[in-house]
C-alpha cells in the first residue's frame, strides 16, 4: 500500500507543479475556452490542463517501472499501452481545444487511441462469468474499443463545472483502487502488485494535483485533453481487472463484484454515463446529432434548482461517493449490510439535493469564493443594487445600523457602471424569484 500511496503523491505533486506550465502553453497556443451559449463561465479560460495530467502520469509510471515491488507489472507492454493511449488522446484533445474539431474527427482519434491500447495487450479477452472467453480477436478488439470510447465520452460529457470531472474521478478512482487492492489481497497472499492498482493510484493522484487549480473559480480547465485522458485510464484499469479473478476464488454474496469486475467502473462513472445517456436520448428525440451541445446536462439542472456553482459540484461528489463506495464495499461486506447503508446515504444525498438545506452553507456560495468575503446585506425591494466596496470587509468603516436594517446606498453606489454585474448583492434565494443578477453560474 505504501508504494501505491507514494505513486499517488508523486503524481499529485508533479501535476500540481506543472499545471502553471500547461496554462502558459495554452495561452501561447491559443487553446482557450471562449464563452459559448451552453457554458457557465463568463471569461475565456485556458483549457490545456490535460497536458499537466499527462506529465504527471508519465513521471509516475516511469518511477513505478524502477521499483522492484512493481517489477512484475512491467513484464508486458500493457502499462505502456495505457500511457501511449493517454498521450494520443491528450494530443487529440489539445487539437480540439485549439481548433474545435468536429465530432467525427474526435471519434476517429478516440478509436485510434483505444485501438493502440488494445494492440499492446489491454483487451477484453475473458469475462469472469462462468468462464466465458471471447475467442474471436475481432470481437475482443471491437469490445475493447467500445468500452474505452464510451468511458472517454462519459467523462467528457460531465466536465461542465469547475472541478467536477477531476473530483468525480478522484473519488470514484479511490473507491476503484480500494476495490482492486482488496481483490488482489484475496487472490494472492504474496504479490499485491497489479497494473490496475498502479494506474488507478496514478490517476487519482493527477486528479488531486489538478483540482486546486480547477476548483471554482478555476484558473484553467482540463479540456478535452484531460477528460478523455482520465476516461481512457479508467477504462484501461477496468479492462485490466477483467480475467484476473480466477473462478471459484470468491463465493456467495461476494461473487457479484468478483465475477463482474466492470461493475465498479460503471458505478464510478454512474453520473457521467447517466448524463451521457440522457443527453443522447434527448438530442435524438429532438432530431439533433447526439454530439450537439445544449444546456440540459445534470450540472445545468443542479444550477436550475438554485444551487451555487460550488454547492452543485460538492453534491455531485456526494452522489459519486455513494455509488462508488457502495459497489466497492461488496468486496468486504455482505450485500444486505451494503444495501442498508447505501439506502441511508442515498436519502441523505437526496436531502442535500432537493431539501431545504440546499441554500445553506455560506462557504459554498460563489460570491464568497470569488470575493473572499461575506456579501453585504441586500438593499430593500425596489431600491437600486449597491456596488460592492473595493475595501475589504475587515477594513471597512464600522456600521451603526442593526443587522436586520437594509443597507443604505450612496448616490455613487446606486449607479453601477453600465454592463457591470455586482456580486454578492442579491439574497440567497433570489434566483428562485427571478431577481438574481446574471453571474456565470446563472442558467439562462
Buried (B, 14 or more C-beta within 10 A) or exposed (E): EEBBEBBBBBBBBBBBEBBEEBBEBBBEBEBBBEEEEBBBBEEEBBBBBBBBBBBBBBBBBEBBBEBEEBEEBBEEBBBBBBBBBBBBBBBBBBBBBBEEBEEEEBBEBBBBBBBBBBBBBBBBBBBBEEEEEBEEEEEBBBBBBBBBBBBBBBBBBBBBBBBBBBBBBBBBBBBBBBBBBBBBEBBEEEEBBBBBBBBBBBBBBBBBBBBBBBBBBBBBBBBBBBBBBBBBBBBBBBBBBBBBBEBEBBEEBBBBBBBBBBBBBBBBBBBBBBBBEBBBEBBEEEEEEEBBBEBBBBBBBBBBBBBBBBBBBBBBBBBBBBBBBBBBBBBBEEBEEBEEBBEEBBEEBEEBBEEEEBBEBEEBBBBBBBBEBEBBBBBEEEEEBBBBEEEEEEEEEEEEEEEEEEBBBEEEBBEBEEEEBBBBBBBBEBBEEEEBBEBBBBBE
